[in-house]
Amino acid sequence: MFNSKSKNARKEVEAIFNEIQINLENNYKDLAIGARKNAENKLSELKEDGSLSDKDYAKLKSRLDDYTKRMEGYHH
């Protein structure tokens, strides 16, 4: 059961990462910024409520950091 909760949490974050990727590919900077912020909030929320293991959180946080780095020049 715990595994299912973790799997669903990962899927939720993956969907937001997909949204970031699509927005970046289409050069929709404002939408990409919003999706990244949404991902950051969701990741923190899922970590706090125990839906993500430390290992999953570290992997997803690393990916979010990569997106953040790619978006450094985006200001709005």
URTA-V235259 format. One record per residue. N is the residue number from 1. SS is DSSP state (hx for helix, st for strand, lp for the rest). PSI is psi in radians with two decimals (* if undefined). Layout:
n={N & N}
ss={SS & SS}
psi={PSI & PSI}
//
This chain:
n={1 & 2 & 3 & 4 & 5 & 6 & 7 & 8 & 9 & 10 & 11 & 12 & 13 & 14 & 15 & 16 & 17 & 18 & 19 & 20 & 21 & 22 & 23 & 24 & 25 & 26 & 27 & 28 & 29 & 30 & 31 & 32 & 33 & 34 & 35 & 36 & 37 & 38 & 39 & 40 & 41 & 42 & 43 & 44 & 45 & 46 & 47 & 48 & 49 & 50 & 51 & 52 & 53 & 54 & 55 & 56 & 57 & 58 & 59 & 60 & 61 & 62 & 63 & 64 & 65 & 66 & 67 & 68 & 69 & 70 & 71 & 72 & 73 & 74 & 75 & 76}
ss={lp & hx & hx & hx & hx & hx & hx & hx & hx & hx & hx & hx & hx & hx & hx & hx & hx & hx & hx & hx & hx & hx & hx & hx & hx & lp & lp & lp & hx & hx & hx & hx & hx & hx & hx & hx & hx & hx & hx & hx & hx & hx & hx & hx & hx & hx & hx & hx & lp & lp & lp & lp & lp & hx & hx & hx & hx & hx & hx & hx & hx & hx & hx & hx & hx & hx & hx & hx & hx & hx & lp & lp & lp & lp & lp & lp}
psi={-0.76 & -0.71 & -0.69 & -0.71 & -0.75 & -0.70 & -0.76 & -0.67 & -0.76 & -0.73 & -0.69 & -0.81 & -0.70 & -0.67 & -0.68 & -0.70 & -0.68 & -0.71 & -0.74 & -0.85 & -0.81 & -0.76 & -0.65 & -0.75 & -0.57 & 0.10 & 0.60 & 1.43 & -0.81 & -0.74 & -0.65 & -0.72 & -0.78 & -0.73 & -0.65 & -0.72 & -0.71 & -0.75 & -0.73 & -0.80 & -0.78 & -0.72 & -0.77 & -0.76 & -0.80 & -0.57 & -0.78 & -0.68 & 0.04 & 0.19 & -0.44 & 2.40 & 2.87 & -0.68 & -0.84 & -0.73 & -0.78 & -0.75 & -0.82 & -0.66 & -0.68 & -0.75 & -0.71 & -0.70 & -0.64 & -0.78 & -0.73 & -0.74 & -0.74 & -0.46 & 0.26 & -0.66 & 0.00 & 2.12 & 2.22 & *}
//
